[in-house]
Amino acid sequence: MTIAIIAPEKFAFQDLVCVEIAYRFRAVKDATLVVEPKSGEDGTLTWFNPRNVRLTAEIQIKGAGGVATLEDLATYLSHFPERSGKSCLFERLLNDPDRRAVFVLSARCDDQLLPFLNGGNDDTYPIRAVSGQIAQLFFKKFLATHLISSGAKVSKLAKGRRRRSPR
């Protein structure tokens, strides 16, 4: 299979997921979904929770087969804005308590990802925060995605991204 066949299927999956998220939040006052925002992920959803706090969810959509692992999640969270070595997704989440990440995967999640799954049945606000304890479990894998091996040729941007990774 070539990229000419796979890419359009993944874009169609991404479009359908964005439509589904917009549909789920249609009744939430002042909810806004921006698809592919500049310097963002595949989508950005904003809304006000019942305490009138504006929440932001950065949405990443991954059309892939097989099994999604903790290492895959670490890779997704280490996503930087295009041509930037600053503000990877994980850093944005750490710096903003009202920011969330939503990952929609077509792959099956392995057991290590169970603590990160939504698991709730609340259709009104189905996006919950991840606890600090769960973030600590994840942190080791996150750093492993940014290792720079000795002797390997690494771009200036990649080196900058490694230095910016949250510690």
Stockholm file with secondary structure:
# STOCKHOLM 1.0

chainA/1-167         MTIAIIAPEKFAFQDLVCVEIAYRFRAVKDATLVVEPKSGEDGTLTWFNPRNVRLTAEIQIKGAGGVATLEDLATYLSHFPERSGKSCLFERLLNDPDRRAVFVLSARCDDQLLPFLNGGNDDTYPIRAVSGQIAQLFFKKFLATHLISSGAKVSKLAKGRRRRSPR
#=GR chainA/1-167 SS CCHHHHHHHHHHHHHHHHHHHHHHTTTSTTCEEEESCTTSCSEEEEEECTTSCEEEEEEEEECCCSEECHHHHHHHHTCCCTTCSSCCHHHHHHHCTTEEEEEEESSEECGGGGGGSCCCCCSSSCCCCCCHHHHHHHHHHHHHTTCCCTTCCCCHHHHHHHHHSCC
#=GC SS_cons         CCHHHHHHHHHHHHHHHHHHHHHHTTTSTTCEEEESCTTSCSEEEEEECTTSCEEEEEEEEECCCSEECHHHHHHHHTCCCTTCSSCCHHHHHHHCTTEEEEEEESSEECGGGGGGSCCCCCSSSCCCCCCHHHHHHHHHHHHHTTCCCTTCCCCHHHHHHHHHSCC
//
